[in-house]
């Protein structure tokens, strides 16, 4: 069965898989029911998670129920355990770039947030906008999520400046990126335009850089106060395994 799922996930791009998920996902989730792994987003448990990855497949990564990846589940746990995002009584204005499907409906249902989504292409976006030229007022949002977006943006410095501009003083932004922590500095090369070569060098055909450890200092240079949250090290090892998290993944928690 694992080979069948690997074939499906290697053959069907994830955006298409997500569109098919209304039909496919409940069937897969039913077939994989068990007690070994749990998706903290919906609390459902399975005997295995699905494999996923561009090039190098990772086992037990994709949740059969929410289609969340390791980074989504880690962010959910952080918000749930370490912030008042789900419990605040004062209404927060939240801006979410390229909203992930596993979060979109859940955030939309929250009575304690005023939720706005934005992207150039996503059908889930309330506002179609360029992250480098946002149509929002200065100091407007209490919380901004911009996860796995900046690696697609040629002028990521301008994008970071716009994120800083529209975040309220005291507001929180979480800006996850794919990061190679073995690299001291971020690598980019605009001369690489071939999609296969980009996928080989940057890890995905539509990425324009590989972020190194200097990513956090780049955010600080914009003006953010950055907490490098190594949240898996605050969780018991058995929970890291149970929730299928990526040990050592850093959450960039940014404040203005």
N, C-alpha and C positions, 0 to 999 in steps of 0.2 A: 504493500500500500504506500509506503514511504516513497518508493521509486515512481509511483503514479503521480503523487503530489509534486515531486521534484520536476517531473516532465511537464505538468500543467503550469507550474510556477516559472519554469524556464521558458516556456513557449508563449505564455500570455503575459504581456506587460502588466505591471501592477495597476496602472490607471484603468485598464480594461477589466482586470480582475475585480476591481472595486465596483465598477458599474454592473458587473455580473453578480455581485455578491448578494443582492436581494434574493436571488434564486439559489445560488451555489452555497453561500455561507451557512445557512441553517442546516443543509444536508451534511456538509463537511463537519460542522460542529457536533452534530448528532453522532456521526460515525466515529468521532475521536473522543467522545465523552470518557472521562476517567478522573483520577484523583492525584495524578503526579504533579501537574503544573496548573497554575491558576492565573487568570487575567484579572489584575486588581481593578481594571476599569469597570467591568461588569460582574466580577466575582465568580465567573464560571470556570470550571475545572476540566482538564483534559488529560488523557494519557500521553499525548505528545502535542507539541506545537508544530507548525509547518516550517519547512526549510525555506530560506530566502537569501538573496544576495546577488549582486551584479558580478559575474565572473566567479568569485569564490563563494560557494554556497555555505551558509551558516545553518546548522540544524537547530530546531526548537526555537525559532525566532518569531514567526508570524502567528499571532493568535487566531485560532479558527473562528472565534466569535466576533471580535471587534476589528480584526485585521491590523491590530496594533503591532508595532515593532518594539525592540528593547527600549529605545529612547522615549517612545510614547508612554510606556508603562512606568519608566523611571520618573518622567515629568509628572504624571498623575500622582504617584506616591509622594513626591516632593510637595506638590500643591496641597494634597490632602493632609499630610502629616506636619508640614513646616510652615504653612501660610494660612491665612483666613479666607482664601479665595472662595471656598465653598460655603463658608459659615458667616462671613461678614454681614452685619445688619445694615450698614450704610451701603448704598448702591454704588458700585464701581463701574466706570466706563472702561470697557475692554476692547482693544483693537487686535485682531488676529489675522496675520498674513498667511496666505495659502492654507486655509483651515483644513486640518486633517479630519477625515470623515469620522474617526473614532471619537473626536472631541466635539465636532460641530453641533450635533443634535443635543448632546448633553449640556454644553455651554448655553445653547439657545434656550433651553428650558429653565435655566437658573433665574429665579426671581430677583436675586441680589446683584445681578450685573446687567448693564446696558451693553449689548454685544454687537460689535460691528466687524464684519469680515471684509478683507480686501485682497485683490490679486489682479494681475493683468488678464489671466486666462481662466481661472477656476470658475466653474459654474456655481460654486458655493459662495462666491464673493458678492457681498452687498454693494461694494464700490469697486469699480474697475479702475485701478490706479497704478502708476509707476512708483516703485518704492523710492526712487531717486528724486521724485517731484510729487510729493503727497498733497492732496487737496484738503488737508485738515489743519485746524488752527494750532497755533503754538500752545504748549502746555495743556493739552486737552485730555489725555488718557491716563487713567490710574494704572493700568496694566497693559503691556504689549507683548504678544507672542509672535516671534518671527523665527521659526525653526526650520532649519535645512532650506534656507532661502538664499542667504548671502553668498554661498559658494556658486550660485548661478549668475551673480550680478557683476558685470565687468568693473563698475566703479563702486566697490563696496564701501569705500570711505564716505562717499556722498550718501549712500543708503543709511549708514550708521548715523550720519549727521541729521538726517531726516527723522530717524527713530528718536534721537535725542531731543530734537525740536518739538515733536508732538507729545512727548511724555511729560506728565506733570512733575513739578518738583516734589520729591518724595515718592514718586511712582516707581513701579517695578517692571523691568523688561526681562524676558528670558529669550535668549538668542542662540539656540543650539545650532551647531554646525558639525559636519563630519571632520574629525580632527586626528592628525597623526601626532601623538604626544611625544614620539621619538624625534620629531623635527623641532629644532629651535626656532626656525623662521618659516614663514609661509612661502610657498612656491607657486608662481604663476608664470605663464609664457603665452602671450597673445599670438605668437606666430603659429601655435598649434591649433589648427582649424579642422583637421580631419577628425570625424567623430570616433572612428575606431582608435585613433591615436590618443584622443582625449580620454576615452574610456580606459585605455591602458595606463595612461600617466596619472590622470586625476581621479580614476575610480568610477567615473560615469561620463557618458558622452556629452552631457549638457553642463558639466562642472567646468569652471574656469580657473580653479586654484585648489591647492591642498593646504589647509590651515595647519600651522604649527603651534607651538606653545606661546608664540608672541601674539596670538589672537586676542588674548585678554588685555595685553598692554595696548593694543590698537584701540580696543573699546575705551580703555582709560584715557587715551590721548584725545578722544572725542569729548570726554567730560564725565563719562559714567564712573560711578563707584562699582567695582566688579568683585563679586564673591565667586571664587572658583569652587563650586560645590561638588565635592567628590562624594556624592550621596550614597553610593553603594557601600562605601566603607562605614557608613553609619547604620547600615542594616545588618541584621544577623545573616551569616553565610547561607543558612538554610532558606531564608526569604529571597536572597538574590537568586538562588537556584529555583525556588518555587515559582517566582514571577518571571523567570527567564530574562534576567537583566544582563547587561554587558558590564562586567566587573571593571571598575576604574573609569567609567565614562563620566566626564565632568559636565555639570550643568552651569552655564554662564548666567548667573543671576545679577542683573544690572540695576542700579538705582541712580536717580537723578537728584 
